[in-house]
């Protein structure tokens, strides 16, 4: 019975780790599609807006992936991602109505706050003296 309990614990931990790995491995196309779906629901996108928004989201996801993989300097990476975000926001502004764009900016800000909260909860590496 004790072995069975250990087996269940090991399987649970393995599945949890596997799920975390899979979560982080979504392709840019998958992430763009998920983001577009969320935006479609929250912003009530029209049928003509959906493909335009999806194209913008895909371009953003692909460019962000490239920056994350190819830029090693944290300061440069942050600057390039910030510029990419500004460019994406400008493109969204041309597609969305004023009300949709205002709500979109609120969504982006909320996502940033959630990410900052997750970063605070992560254990930080100790600095060497």
C-alpha positions as CSV (number, residue, x, y, z in Angstrom):
1,X,0.0,0.0,0.0
2,X,2.9,2.3,0.8
3,X,4.4,1.7,-2.7
4,X,1.1,2.6,-4.2
5,X,1.0,5.9,-2.4
6,X,4.6,6.7,-3.6
7,X,3.7,5.7,-7.1
8,X,0.7,8.0,-7.1
9,X,2.8,10.9,-5.8
10,X,5.5,10.4,-8.4
11,X,2.9,10.2,-11.2
12,X,1.2,13.4,-10.0
13,X,4.4,15.3,-9.9
14,X,5.5,14.0,-13.3
15,X,2.2,15.0,-14.8
16,X,2.4,18.4,-13.2
17,X,5.9,19.0,-14.6
18,X,4.8,17.8,-18.0
19,X,1.9,20.1,-18.1
20,X,4.1,23.1,-17.2
21,X,6.5,22.2,-19.9
22,X,3.8,21.9,-22.5
23,X,2.2,25.2,-21.4
24,X,5.5,27.0,-22.1
25,X,6.0,25.5,-25.5
26,X,3.1,26.9,-27.5
27,X,4.0,27.9,-30.9
28,X,3.7,31.6,-32.0
29,X,0.7,30.6,-34.2
30,X,-1.0,28.9,-31.2
31,X,-0.4,31.9,-29.0
32,X,-1.7,34.3,-31.6
33,X,-4.8,32.2,-32.1
34,X,-5.5,32.0,-28.4
35,X,-5.0,35.8,-28.0
36,X,-7.2,36.5,-30.9
37,X,-9.9,34.3,-29.5
38,X,-9.7,36.0,-26.2
39,X,-9.8,39.4,-27.8
40,X,-12.8,38.3,-30.0
41,X,-14.7,37.5,-26.9
42,X,-13.7,40.4,-24.7
43,X,-13.7,43.1,-27.4
44,X,-16.6,41.8,-29.5
45,X,-14.5,41.8,-32.7
46,X,-16.4,41.9,-36.0
47,X,-15.9,39.3,-38.7
48,X,-13.7,41.8,-40.7
49,X,-11.6,42.6,-37.7
50,X,-10.8,39.0,-36.6
51,X,-8.4,38.1,-39.5
52,X,-6.6,41.5,-39.2
53,X,-6.2,41.1,-35.4
54,X,-5.0,37.6,-35.8
55,X,-2.4,38.7,-38.4
56,X,-1.1,41.4,-36.0
57,X,-1.0,38.9,-33.1
58,X,0.9,36.4,-35.2
59,X,3.4,38.9,-36.3
60,X,3.9,40.0,-32.7
61,X,4.3,36.4,-31.4
62,X,6.8,35.5,-34.1
63,X,8.9,38.7,-33.5
64,X,8.8,38.3,-29.7
65,X,9.9,34.7,-30.0
66,X,12.8,35.8,-32.2
67,X,13.8,38.5,-29.8
68,X,13.6,36.1,-26.8
69,X,15.8,33.5,-28.5
70,X,18.3,35.8,-30.2
71,X,19.0,38.7,-27.8
72,X,20.9,37.7,-24.7
73,X,21.4,41.2,-23.1
74,X,18.4,41.8,-20.8
75,X,18.4,45.6,-21.4
76,X,18.4,45.2,-25.2
77,X,15.8,42.4,-25.0
78,X,13.5,44.6,-22.9
79,X,13.9,47.6,-25.2
80,X,13.2,45.6,-28.3
81,X,10.1,43.9,-26.8
82,X,8.9,47.3,-25.6
83,X,9.3,48.7,-29.1
84,X,7.5,45.7,-30.6
85,X,4.7,46.2,-28.2
86,X,4.4,49.9,-29.1
87,X,4.3,49.0,-32.8
88,X,1.7,46.3,-32.2
89,X,-0.5,48.7,-30.2
90,X,-0.3,51.2,-33.1
91,X,-1.4,48.5,-35.5
92,X,-4.2,47.5,-33.2
93,X,-5.4,51.1,-33.0
94,X,-5.9,51.2,-36.8
95,X,-8.1,48.0,-36.7
96,X,-10.1,48.5,-33.5
97,X,-12.7,51.1,-32.7
98,X,-12.0,53.7,-30.1
99,X,-13.9,51.9,-27.4
100,X,-12.3,48.5,-28.3
101,X,-8.8,50.0,-28.3
102,X,-9.4,51.6,-24.9
103,X,-10.5,48.2,-23.6
104,X,-7.6,46.5,-25.3
105,X,-5.1,48.8,-23.5
106,X,-6.8,47.9,-20.2
107,X,-6.4,44.2,-21.0
108,X,-2.7,44.7,-21.9
109,X,-2.1,46.5,-18.6
110,X,-3.9,43.8,-16.6
111,X,-1.7,41.1,-18.3
112,X,1.4,43.1,-17.4
113,X,0.3,43.3,-13.8
114,X,-0.4,39.6,-13.7
115,X,3.1,38.8,-15.1
116,X,4.7,41.1,-12.6
117,X,2.9,39.3,-9.8
118,X,4.1,35.9,-11.1
119,X,7.7,37.3,-11.3
120,X,7.5,38.4,-7.7
121,X,6.4,34.9,-6.6
122,X,9.3,33.2,-8.4
123,X,12.3,32.6,-6.2
124,X,15.1,35.0,-7.3
125,X,18.6,33.7,-7.7
126,X,20.9,34.7,-5.0
127,X,23.5,37.3,-5.9
128,X,27.2,36.5,-5.4
129,X,29.2,38.8,-3.3
